[in-house]
Amino acid sequence: MGPRTKLAWYGLMILFALICETPFQLIVVLCVGMTVSLILKGSLKQYRVMIAIMLLLGLQMLILQLLFCREGMLLYQWGMIKIYSEAIPLTVLGMLRTTVIVFASMQFLTSASPTEFTLMLMKFKVPYRFAMLVGLGVRFLPLMKAEYLSIIESQSIRGLKMEKVWDKIKAIIPTFLPFLYRAVRRSTEIALAMDLRGYGQSKTRTFASNIEIKTYDRVLISGIFLIMILSSLYKMAPFAS
């Protein structure tokens, strides 16, 4: 499956995340996306961090909805704090919608190599000076992850507690400045290396590999676009009538 097919699938997932109106529909979309990842990758281990982040985000969304939601019937009141019946359903819907969007983004970013992203953008007539930035950004993420893990390990040796989840949350503050320093240092090193290699001096450049759209890619992209068009028309039909 080529990167353009994966981009079309990513667009389809985002569209369904935005137009689905019930938690059941969003759960179905999420299950389909996970099934596709399981078929392509054979594992879902890369999404473990996403689950922890989404649970923390869901807790924040629940607190905000309980405090500020004013839809439905009034269930409980304590002074100025009022809890309405629609607070939890809206939280579940927002949580599932956000999860589908984050999952689709991770699926797309981890499904192709940085070189494929660069070549895909160049196929879309994006100048290579800008297309290369996307590939560099994708390569930069795992590098900075390794840097952050190295910082956490060094802080643990110095006595920083990292046993519980709350300890890891508190450790963000003492590890942020070293992480920021290393990120700036890495960026400077990459920029210097690219300047020394004459990056941007020529209007065109060659690559060791190339991407070609195959017949099954055309069929899949056509099917995905057809589903997107039909879903959009179905969504707009009640308003059109």
Beta strands, then each sheet from edge to edge (+ up, - down):
strand 1: 74-78
strand 2: 81-84
sheet 1: 1+ 2-
end
